[in-house]
Amino acid sequence: MDEGRQAKWWSRPATGRPGRDEPESRGGGEGDAPSVRPDSPAPTGGAAPAPADGPAPLVGQEPQEPAPSRPAGPPLHEPDVYSTPPYGGPGPWAPAPPVQRPTPAHGTPVPPQAVPPQAVPLPPQPSPVTPQATPVPSSSSQWLQYDPWGAPGQPLTQVGPPAGTEPGSRKNRRGGAFAGMLLLALVASGIGGGVGAYVERTGGLTTVELPQASHDNGDRAPESVAGIAASALPSVVTLHVSGTAESGTGTGFVLDARGHILTNNHVVAPAGSSGDITVTFSSGETAAAELVGKDSGYDLAVVRVKGVSGLKPLPLGNSDNVRVGDPVVAIGAPFDLSNTVTSGIISAKQRPITAGGEKGDGSDISYVDALQTDAPINPGNSGGPLVDTQAHVIGINSAIRAADSGKGTERGGQSGSIGLGFAIPINQGKRVAEELINTGKATHPVIGVTLDMKFTGDGAKVGEKGPEDGPAVTKGGPAAKAGIRSGDVITEVQGQRVHSGEELIVKIRAHRPGDRLELRLTRGGEERSVTLTLGSASGT
């Protein structure tokens, strides 16, 4: 049926029709359907219409007896078998049977309507009469709200707007849409914040690749520290020495292809006569070594490894050519950290130093006319090479001056470097190493005098007596032949000033036996000059 139109209700045929002046009969017999005038107002709500003679009672109030409008007599119709609510009891007519409404266009079914709480389901009705569409009055009527196609149990009418069109439903939909948009905004902001934090940390959404220099071939200038180290390291070794009472670590370097290695005497001293000496090369290979010879006066020793091939000797330089300020590199194993390279300069030359003396009898004291360097030297560097810019050995690292020692130069102490390191000149080391390899012992140059080590004046004073109360000047020795006497004070050797007995010994041992030296001395307040040839004494 078209929108705005409803089916016309048809009643069953009546037995007779009243005249114009007579009241219309309300029932023609049992089962007669009531007749509805098209222009009559339809009742509102789902209840049966009230009698025409009186007003309908309000909802919730007790029904009132209608005022009689007809003379007393038999009832106009049979009692209402349906007990139509809300009044109950007989009504003026039975409820109209349900009417079928034509299917809307395109066969779309009419949706069911909600059931209000006060609605009363319809009882079964007889088969309806085919309705005929008639125009719908423009006035509001309860029949416009009626949906005969609804499921059984639905009310006859529904007051108010169609289901789903209430303002509350629109508010709920708007509220749901707003909540969804808010949730979407929160999720988007969370994702955006996470992406922003990631970009801030990583610098972008792609993998970070930092710029880097290309790989080079590793070549360095030969005179650079890296070039010097690359050339010298294969010839430097680390020594691990153990004996019955003590052990130690030091450094050495290869002298020749036969396996001879030069180091310090105090490095191999812990091994004694029956200890073990192990040599570790820069490549990590190890080999056992044996002692060839040592000398405590020079603090030098030579060991030898056997069964090792491919040894690379470290070239020896000339310590007489060294000048103060020349750059140098020290290589060693400080605190057992092998292959350690440090650099510095030559701070001074011909520094007379003495080291050792732990035994107390003076037999282990070494006298060195040393090269001073500021290249860091620490315990474990002892015996290692001090090389020049050509990677030639110019000295053997042997001693340091420690700030907390207060006892002069140390050889094997555990104090760290303060930039005062001392190395035995390689010219002296070469001579001693050759003697140790060839004979197993080293010779010391001597002048044949006994010095007064308690003299506090300037210079080295010849003593009054020698060992075992013998003469202070050895008969037939170099000093006796040069005319030196007891009590003379020697002040210079080869033009270099001497301030103490230790310095005189250092200056003498800086030369070879047989060298001719010019000495300057003071006797009775007068200065004299003498020349002598150095003698020789066996070392220990």
C-alpha positions as CSV (number, residue, x, y, z in Angstrom):
1,M,0.0,0.0,0.0
2,D,1.2,3.5,-0.8
3,E,2.7,5.6,2.0
4,G,0.0,7.6,3.8
5,R,-2.8,5.2,2.8
6,Q,-4.4,2.4,4.8
7,A,-6.8,-0.4,4.0
8,K,-10.5,0.3,4.3
9,W,-12.3,-1.8,6.9
10,W,-15.4,-3.7,5.8
11,S,-18.0,-5.1,8.1
12,R,-20.3,-8.1,7.6
13,P,-23.8,-7.4,6.1
14,A,-26.3,-6.3,8.7
15,T,-29.8,-7.6,8.9
16,G,-31.3,-4.2,8.4
17,R,-30.4,-0.7,8.4
18,P,-32.1,1.9,10.7
19,G,-33.9,4.8,9.5
20,R,-32.5,8.3,9.5
21,D,-34.3,9.2,12.7
22,E,-33.8,5.9,14.5
23,P,-30.7,5.1,16.4
24,E,-28.3,2.8,14.6
25,S,-28.2,-0.7,15.9
26,R,-24.8,-1.7,17.3
27,G,-25.0,-5.3,16.6
28,G,-26.8,-7.5,14.2
29,G,-26.2,-10.8,15.9
30,E,-23.5,-12.9,17.2
31,G,-20.4,-12.7,15.1
32,D,-21.4,-9.6,13.3
33,A,-18.5,-7.3,12.7
34,P,-18.9,-3.7,13.6
35,S,-19.4,-1.1,11.0
36,V,-16.9,1.7,10.9
37,R,-17.7,5.0,9.4
38,P,-14.8,6.5,7.3
39,D,-15.3,9.9,8.9
40,S,-15.4,8.6,12.5
41,P,-12.3,9.3,14.6
42,A,-10.3,6.2,15.4
43,P,-9.7,5.3,19.0
44,T,-6.3,5.9,20.4
45,G,-4.1,3.4,22.2
46,G,-4.5,-0.3,22.1
47,A,-7.7,-0.5,24.2
48,A,-11.2,-1.0,22.8
49,P,-13.1,2.2,22.1
50,A,-15.4,3.6,24.8
51,P,-19.2,3.7,24.2
52,A,-20.4,6.6,22.2
53,D,-22.7,7.7,25.0
54,G,-20.0,8.7,27.5
55,P,-16.3,9.7,27.7
56,A,-13.7,7.0,28.1
57,P,-12.1,6.8,31.6
58,L,-8.5,7.9,32.0
59,V,-5.8,5.3,32.2
60,G,-5.2,4.3,35.8
61,Q,-8.7,5.3,37.0
62,E,-11.5,3.0,37.9
63,P,-14.1,2.7,35.0
64,Q,-17.3,4.6,35.7
65,E,-20.8,3.6,34.8
66,P,-21.8,5.3,31.7
67,A,-25.0,7.3,31.8
68,P,-27.9,5.4,30.3
69,S,-28.9,6.9,27.0
70,R,-31.4,4.3,26.0
71,P,-34.5,2.9,27.6
72,A,-34.1,-0.2,29.8
73,G,-34.4,-3.4,27.9
74,P,-32.5,-6.4,26.8
75,P,-28.8,-5.8,25.8
76,L,-28.1,-4.7,22.3
77,H,-25.4,-7.4,21.8
78,E,-24.0,-10.5,23.3
79,P,-21.4,-10.1,26.1
80,D,-17.8,-9.4,24.9
81,V,-16.2,-12.8,24.9
82,Y,-12.8,-11.2,24.4
83,S,-12.9,-9.2,27.6
84,T,-11.2,-6.3,25.9
85,P,-8.7,-4.4,28.2
86,P,-8.3,-2.1,29.8
87,Y,-11.9,-2.0,30.9
88,G,-12.9,-5.6,30.7
89,G,-16.4,-6.7,30.5
90,P,-18.6,-6.2,27.4
91,G,-17.8,-3.5,25.0
92,P,-19.8,-1.9,22.2
93,W,-18.2,-4.1,19.6
94,A,-15.6,-6.8,19.2
95,P,-12.1,-5.8,18.1
96,A,-11.6,-5.7,14.4
97,P,-9.9,-8.7,12.8
98,P,-6.4,-8.2,11.5
99,V,-6.1,-6.9,8.0
100,Q,-3.4,-7.9,5.5
101,R,-1.5,-5.0,4.0
102,P,-0.1,-5.3,0.5
103,T,3.6,-6.0,0.3
104,P,5.6,-2.8,-0.3
105,A,7.3,-2.2,-3.6
106,H,10.2,-4.5,-4.5
107,G,9.0,-7.1,-2.0
108,T,10.7,-5.4,1.0
109,P,9.2,-6.8,4.2
110,V,8.0,-4.3,6.8
111,P,10.3,-4.5,9.9
112,P,8.7,-5.6,13.2
113,Q,7.9,-3.0,15.7
114,A,8.9,-2.9,19.4
115,V,6.4,-4.1,21.9
116,P,5.6,-1.5,24.6
117,P,5.2,-2.9,28.1
118,Q,1.4,-2.1,28.3
119,A,0.6,-3.7,24.9
120,V,-1.8,-6.6,24.8
121,P,-1.5,-9.3,22.2
122,L,-4.4,-9.9,19.8
123,P,-6.5,-13.0,20.1
124,P,-6.9,-15.2,17.1
125,Q,-9.2,-13.6,14.5
126,P,-11.3,-15.0,11.7
127,S,-10.1,-14.7,8.2
128,P,-10.0,-11.1,7.1
129,V,-11.8,-9.6,4.3
130,T,-9.6,-8.4,1.5
131,P,-9.1,-4.7,2.2
132,Q,-9.4,-1.9,-0.3
133,A,-7.1,1.0,-0.1
134,T,-8.7,4.3,0.7
135,P,-7.2,7.7,1.2
136,V,-5.9,8.3,4.7
137,P,-7.3,11.3,6.5
138,S,-4.7,13.9,7.3
139,S,-5.7,13.9,11.0
140,S,-3.6,11.9,13.4
141,S,-5.1,8.5,14.1
142,Q,-4.1,5.5,16.0
143,W,-4.8,3.4,13.0
144,L,-1.9,5.1,11.2
145,Q,0.4,3.6,13.8
146,Y,-1.0,0.0,13.5
147,D,1.1,-2.6,11.7
148,P,-0.9,-5.7,10.9
149,W,2.2,-7.4,9.5
150,G,4.0,-7.4,12.8
151,A,4.7,-10.7,14.7
152,P,1.9,-12.1,16.9
153,G,1.9,-10.5,20.3
154,Q,2.7,-7.0,19.1
155,P,0.4,-4.1,20.0
156,L,-2.2,-2.8,17.7
157,T,-0.7,0.6,17.7
158,Q,2.6,2.2,18.6
159,V,2.6,5.7,19.9
160,G,5.5,8.0,18.9
161,P,8.0,8.0,16.1
162,P,9.1,4.7,14.4
163,A,11.6,2.5,16.1
164,G,15.2,3.7,15.6
165,T,14.2,7.3,14.9
166,E,14.0,8.5,18.5
167,P,16.2,11.4,19.5
168,G,18.0,9.2,22.0
169,S,19.0,6.8,19.3
170,R,20.5,9.6,17.2
171,K,22.4,10.8,20.3
172,N,23.6,7.3,20.9
173,R,24.8,7.0,17.4
174,R,26.5,10.4,17.5
175,G,28.0,9.5,20.9
176,G,29.3,6.2,19.5
177,A,30.7,7.9,16.4
178,F,32.4,10.5,18.6
179,A,33.9,7.8,20.9
180,G,35.2,5.9,17.8
181,M,36.8,9.0,16.4
182,L,38.4,9.8,19.8
183,L,39.8,6.2,20.1
184,L,41.1,6.5,16.5
185,A,42.8,9.8,17.4
186,L,44.4,8.3,20.5
187,V,45.7,5.3,18.6
188,A,47.0,7.5,15.8
189,S,48.8,9.8,18.3
190,G,50.3,6.8,20.0
191,I,51.6,5.4,16.8
192,G,52.9,8.9,15.7
193,G,54.7,9.3,19.1
194,G,56.3,6.0,18.8
195,V,57.5,6.7,15.2
196,G,58.7,10.1,16.3
197,A,60.7,8.6,19.2
198,Y,62.2,6.0,16.9
199,V,63.2,8.6,14.3
200,E,64.8,10.8,17.0
201,R,66.8,7.9,18.4
202,T,67.9,6.4,15.1
203,G,67.9,9.5,12.9
204,G,65.4,8.0,10.4
205,L,63.3,5.0,9.5
206,T,66.1,3.4,7.5
207,T,69.2,1.6,8.7
208,V,71.9,4.1,9.9
209,E,75.2,3.8,8.2
210,L,78.0,6.1,9.5
211,P,80.6,7.4,7.2
212,Q,84.0,5.6,7.5
213,A,87.3,5.9,5.8
214,S,88.2,3.2,3.2
215,H,90.6,0.4,4.1
216,D,94.2,1.2,3.4
217,N,97.1,-1.2,2.8
218,G,98.6,-0.4,6.3
219,D,101.8,1.1,5.0
220,R,103.4,3.7,7.2
221,A,106.5,5.9,6.8
222,P,109.5,3.9,7.9
223,E,110.6,6.7,10.3
224,S,107.2,7.0,11.9
225,V,106.5,5.2,15.2
226,A,104.2,2.8,13.5
227,G,106.9,2.1,10.8
228,I,109.6,1.6,13.5
229,A,107.4,-0.7,15.5
230,A,106.4,-2.8,12.5
231,S,110.1,-3.2,11.6
232,A,111.4,-4.0,15.2
233,L,108.6,-6.0,16.8
234,P,109.4,-9.3,15.0
235,S,112.9,-9.3,16.6
236,V,111.7,-8.5,20.2
237,V,110.9,-11.3,22.7
238,T,109.4,-11.7,26.1
239,L,111.3,-13.8,28.7
240,H,109.5,-15.6,31.6
241,V,112.0,-16.8,34.2
242,S,111.3,-19.0,37.2
243,G,113.6,-20.4,39.9
244,T,113.5,-22.1,43.2
245,A,112.8,-18.9,45.1
246,E,111.5,-16.3,42.7
247,S,110.4,-15.6,39.2
248,G,110.2,-12.6,36.8
249,T,109.4,-11.2,33.4
250,G,111.5,-9.2,31.1
251,T,112.3,-8.4,27.5
252,G,115.1,-9.2,25.0
253,F,115.9,-8.9,21.4
254,V,117.5,-11.2,18.8
255,L,121.2,-10.7,18.0
256,D,121.8,-13.2,15.3
257,A,120.2,-16.1,13.3
258,R,121.9,-18.6,15.7
259,G,119.3,-17.8,18.4
260,H,121.4,-15.5,20.7
261,I,119.2,-13.0,22.6
262,L,120.5,-10.0,24.6
263,T,118.8,-9.0,27.8
264,N,119.5,-7.7,31.4
265,N,121.3,-9.7,34.0
266,H,118.7,-8.9,36.6
267,V,116.0,-10.4,34.2
268,V,117.6,-13.9,34.2
269,A,119.0,-13.7,37.8
270,P,115.9,-15.4,39.4
271,A,116.6,-18.6,37.4
272,G,119.9,-19.1,39.2
273,S,121.9,-22.1,37.9
274,S,118.9,-24.6,37.6
275,G,115.9,-22.4,36.8
276,D,113.8,-22.3,33.6
277,I,113.8,-19.6,31.0
278,T,111.1,-19.4,28.3
279,V,111.1,-17.1,25.3
280,T,107.9,-15.9,23.7
281,F,108.2,-14.3,20.2
282,S,106.0,-11.5,18.9
283,S,104.1,-14.1,16.8
284,G,103.1,-16.0,20.0
285,E,105.4,-18.9,19.5
286,T,107.4,-20.0,22.6
287,A,110.7,-21.8,23.0
288,A,113.0,-22.8,25.9
289,A,116.2,-20.9,26.3
290,E,119.5,-21.6,28.1
291,L,121.9,-19.1,29.7
292,V,125.1,-18.4,27.7
293,G,126.7,-15.8,30.0
294,K,126.0,-12.8,32.3
295,D,127.8,-9.9,34.0
296,S,126.4,-8.1,37.0
297,G,128.7,-5.2,36.6
298,Y,127.3,-4.3,33.3
299,D,123.8,-5.7,34.0
300,L,123.9,-7.7,30.8
301,A,123.2,-11.3,29.9
302,V,122.9,-13.5,26.8
303,V,120.5,-16.5,26.4
304,R,120.0,-18.8,23.4
305,V,117.1,-20.6,21.9
306,K,117.5,-23.8,19.8
307,G,115.4,-25.4,17.2
308,V,113.9,-22.1,16.0
309,S,114.3,-21.0,12.4
310,G,113.5,-17.8,10.6
311,L,114.8,-15.5,13.4
312,K,115.2,-11.9,12.4
313,P,118.1,-10.1,14.1
314,L,117.6,-6.5,15.2
315,P,120.2,-4.2,13.6
316,L,122.5,-2.5,16.0
317,G,123.2,1.2,15.8
318,N,126.0,3.4,17.2
319,S,125.3,5.1,20.5
320,D,128.1,7.6,19.9
321,N,126.1,9.2,17.2
322,V,123.1,9.9,19.4
323,R,122.2,13.5,20.1
324,V,120.0,14.9,22.8
325,G,116.5,15.4,21.5
326,D,116.7,12.5,19.0
327,P,113.3,10.6,18.8
328,V,113.4,7.1,20.1
329,V,111.0,4.2,20.6
330,A,111.1,1.7,23.5
331,I,109.7,-1.8,23.1
332,G,109.1,-4.3,25.9
333,A,106.6,-6.1,28.1
334,P,105.8,-3.8,31.0
335,F,103.9,-5.8,33.7
336,D,103.9,-8.8,31.3
337,L,102.1,-6.8,28.5
338,S,104.2,-8.0,25.6
339,N,104.8,-6.1,22.4
340,T,104.2,-2.7,24.1
341,V,105.5,0.3,22.2
342,T,106.3,3.7,23.7
343,S,108.0,6.7,22.2
344,G,110.0,9.7,23.5
345,I,113.3,11.4,23.0
346,I,116.9,11.2,24.3
347,S,116.8,13.4,27.3
348,A,120.5,13.3,28.1
349,K,123.7,11.3,27.5
350,Q,126.5,9.9,29.7
351,R,124.3,9.8,32.8
352,P,126.4,8.0,35.4
353,I,124.0,5.7,37.2
354,T,124.4,2.7,39.6
355,A,121.7,0.1,40.1
356,G,121.2,-3.0,42.1
357,G,123.0,-3.6,45.4
358,E,120.3,-5.8,46.9
359,K,122.9,-8.3,48.1
360,G,124.7,-5.7,50.2
361,D,128.2,-6.8,49.3
362,G,128.4,-4.6,46.1
363,S,128.8,-7.6,43.9
364,D,125.5,-7.0,42.1
365,I,125.9,-3.3,41.6
366,S,126.0,-2.2,38.0
367,Y,127.7,1.0,36.8
368,V,126.3,2.5,33.6
369,D,127.2,5.6,31.6
370,A,123.6,5.6,30.5
371,L,121.4,7.2,27.9
372,Q,118.4,9.0,29.5
373,T,115.0,9.0,27.8
374,D,111.5,10.1,28.6
375,A,110.0,7.2,26.7
376,P,107.9,5.4,29.3
377,I,109.8,2.4,30.7
378,N,108.2,0.2,33.4
379,P,109.1,-3.1,35.1
380,G,109.1,-5.7,32.4
381,N,110.7,-3.3,29.8
382,S,114.1,-4.3,31.2
383,G,116.3,-5.8,28.5
384,G,114.2,-4.5,25.7
385,P,115.6,-2.4,22.8
386,L,115.7,1.4,22.6
387,V,115.7,2.1,18.9
388,D,116.2,5.2,16.7
389,T,114.1,6.3,13.7
390,Q,115.8,3.7,11.5
391,A,114.8,0.9,13.9
392,H,118.4,0.4,14.9
393,V,119.2,-0.4,18.5
394,I,121.0,2.4,20.3
395,G,120.4,1.2,23.9
396,I,119.2,-1.6,26.3
397,N,116.4,-0.4,28.6
398,S,117.7,-1.2,32.1
399,A,116.6,1.2,34.9
400,I,114.1,3.9,35.9
401,R,114.1,6.6,38.5
402,A,110.9,6.3,40.6
403,A,109.4,9.2,42.4
404,D,108.7,7.3,45.6
405,S,111.8,5.2,45.8
406,G,114.2,7.8,47.4
407,K,117.0,5.4,46.9
408,G,118.3,6.3,43.5
409,T,117.9,4.3,40.3
410,E,116.0,1.0,40.4
411,R,116.3,-2.1,38.2
412,G,113.6,-4.4,39.3
413,G,111.2,-2.4,41.4
414,Q,107.5,-2.1,40.8
415,S,107.2,1.7,40.7
416,G,105.9,3.2,37.5
417,S,107.6,5.5,35.0
418,I,107.8,9.2,35.7
419,G,109.7,9.9,32.4
420,L,113.1,9.1,33.8
421,G,114.4,6.0,32.0
422,F,117.9,4.8,31.5
423,A,119.4,2.6,28.8
424,I,122.8,1.0,28.5
425,P,124.5,2.4,25.4
426,I,124.6,-0.2,22.6
427,N,128.3,0.3,22.0
428,Q,129.0,-1.0,25.5
429,G,126.3,-3.7,25.2
430,K,127.8,-5.0,21.9
431,R,131.2,-5.4,23.4
432,V,129.9,-7.3,26.5
433,A,127.6,-9.4,24.4
434,E,130.4,-10.5,22.1
435,E,132.5,-11.5,25.1
436,L,129.7,-13.4,26.7
437,I,129.0,-15.3,23.5
438,N,132.6,-16.1,22.8
439,T,133.9,-16.8,26.3
440,G,130.9,-16.9,28.6
441,K,132.4,-14.0,30.6
442,A,133.0,-10.2,30.2
443,T,136.1,-8.2,31.0
444,H,136.1,-4.9,32.9
445,P,138.5,-2.1,32.1
446,V,140.4,-1.1,35.3
447,I,143.1,1.5,36.3
448,G,144.4,-0.4,39.3
449,V,143.3,1.8,42.3
450,T,141.0,1.4,45.4
451,L,138.8,4.5,45.8
452,D,137.6,6.0,49.1
453,M,133.8,5.8,48.6
454,K,133.2,7.8,51.8
455,F,134.9,10.9,50.4
456,T,132.4,13.8,50.3
457,G,134.4,16.3,48.3
458,D,134.3,17.0,44.6
459,G,136.0,14.2,42.6
460,A,137.1,10.6,43.2
461,K,139.7,10.2,45.9
462,V,142.2,7.3,45.9
463,G,142.1,5.5,49.2
464,E,144.8,5.0,51.8
465,K,144.5,1.2,51.8
466,G,143.4,-1.6,49.5
467,P,141.7,-4.9,50.1
468,E,143.0,-6.9,53.0
469,D,145.1,-3.9,54.1
470,G,147.1,-4.0,50.9
471,P,148.2,-0.9,49.0
472,A,145.5,1.4,47.5
473,V,147.4,1.5,44.2
474,T,148.0,-1.9,42.6
475,K,151.7,-2.5,42.0
476,G,152.5,-2.7,38.4
477,G,149.0,-1.7,37.4
478,P,148.0,1.1,35.0
479,A,147.6,3.8,37.7
480,A,151.0,2.9,39.2
481,K,152.6,3.1,35.8
482,A,151.0,6.5,35.2
483,G,152.4,7.9,38.5
484,I,149.1,8.0,40.5
485,R,149.5,7.9,44.2
486,S,147.3,7.3,47.3
487,G,145.3,10.4,48.3
488,D,145.2,11.9,44.8
489,V,141.8,13.2,43.7
490,I,140.8,12.5,40.1
491,T,138.6,15.3,38.7
492,E,138.3,14.6,34.9
493,V,138.4,11.6,32.5
494,Q,138.8,12.4,28.8
495,G,137.8,16.0,29.6
496,Q,134.6,15.0,31.4
497,R,134.1,16.2,34.9
498,V,134.0,13.6,37.7
499,H,132.2,14.4,41.0
500,S,132.3,11.1,42.9
501,G,133.9,7.6,42.9
502,E,130.8,6.1,41.3
503,E,131.1,8.5,38.4
504,L,134.8,7.5,37.9
505,I,133.9,3.8,37.7
506,V,131.2,4.6,35.2
507,K,133.5,6.6,33.0
508,I,136.2,3.9,33.1
509,R,133.7,1.1,32.2
510,A,132.4,3.0,29.3
511,H,135.7,2.1,27.6
512,R,137.4,-1.1,26.5
513,P,140.4,-2.7,28.2
514,G,143.6,-1.4,26.4
515,D,142.1,2.1,25.7
516,R,144.3,5.0,26.5
517,L,142.7,7.6,28.7
518,E,143.8,11.1,29.8
519,L,143.1,11.8,33.5
520,R,143.3,15.1,35.4
521,L,143.9,15.0,39.2
522,T,144.7,17.2,42.2
523,R,147.6,16.5,44.5
524,G,148.4,18.8,47.4
525,G,146.3,21.6,45.9
526,E,148.1,21.3,42.5
527,E,146.4,19.9,39.3
528,R,148.2,17.3,37.2
529,S,147.4,15.4,34.0
530,V,148.4,11.8,33.4
531,T,147.8,9.3,30.6
532,L,147.3,5.6,31.2
533,T,146.3,2.4,29.3
534,L,143.3,0.6,30.8
535,G,143.9,-2.9,32.2
536,S,141.5,-5.8,32.3
537,A,139.7,-7.7,35.0
538,S,137.3,-10.6,34.8
539,G,133.7,-9.8,35.5
540,T,131.1,-11.8,37.5
